[in-house]
Amino acid sequence: MAKKSAAQVGALHGFRSGLEDVNARFLTEWNVTVEYEQYDLTYVKPAREARYTPDFILPNGIIVETKGRFLTEDRQKHILIKKQYPQLDLRFVFSNPNTRISKQSKTTYAIWCQSHGFLYASKVIPQEWLAEPNDPVRLEALSEILRKKPAKKGK
């Protein structure tokens, strides 16, 4: 039988790591009541400026982001962009909108988009998106917000 790792041993006793388990045992030996992860606190992550490069911007001003994998970091980023630039129309094209956001979650990419007010499509940009009329507010916002990136060598 293979020897259990410290993390596996810790998990057996309700801890996330072997080191936590070891320290809880020491506290118990020293007659200290062990209160493991009983409390939490809130804190603010320092603000930092970040950049987002849209995959495609349609002639009518719709921003299209194509995603195979839609990780937590990406989801958080797009929520922030939507909050900071509500006049933009940001949409997603997923390789599979029915993919779950994690193995443990019942939420799919499609459900996430619906709950956060994003339109989405499967595999390719729908022709209907291209046929939508120009929106002067959206186009004006794009012209004010976006900056042209320097051309990559060889492109």
Steps between C-alpha positions, in 0.01 A plus 500: 500500500633843404585744776256791532630850434490766771208666321308171489562443872393858574184451296412193705494719811304787339792718391609610155866423556723280706667808652166621635438154647843494669450844653151414623647195674767716666236744622300210643811364676556845649139504628394774260148473356531454126274727294586424139365736232209614716516866401567716198558865428450723204773696330534709189746394236697801387374643175723462200453604144472211258458468125252299298545422133172405330519211255276667242313829464222483244438800270182580699701527824422163656801354681532123458712288731557139393559245774583134514570506874332768710701520821406682821752775427340561158150507645603750769677716241193522277273588792738785588509621139119492481471701824760756394380533140124427499462668160705224332333194351724206587393155382649151509539217254576173680625177350238338727265725704378196695839449665487536877701783655655239732462129567312571823261758354173449317547843340594488134663774294154568352334531842781726620449730198124512553536580870751780430323655200737389223383369164679189373512259209640159422804446275462794255386861505130502403414679177231686697768674707660633182162614370420707810498874425777731611446642847641855518540481881690172474721625215575828680592309816735277304673797338556659843609186686707295257858570405671346201767244589832517317517256208671169569804423290423272209125575495 
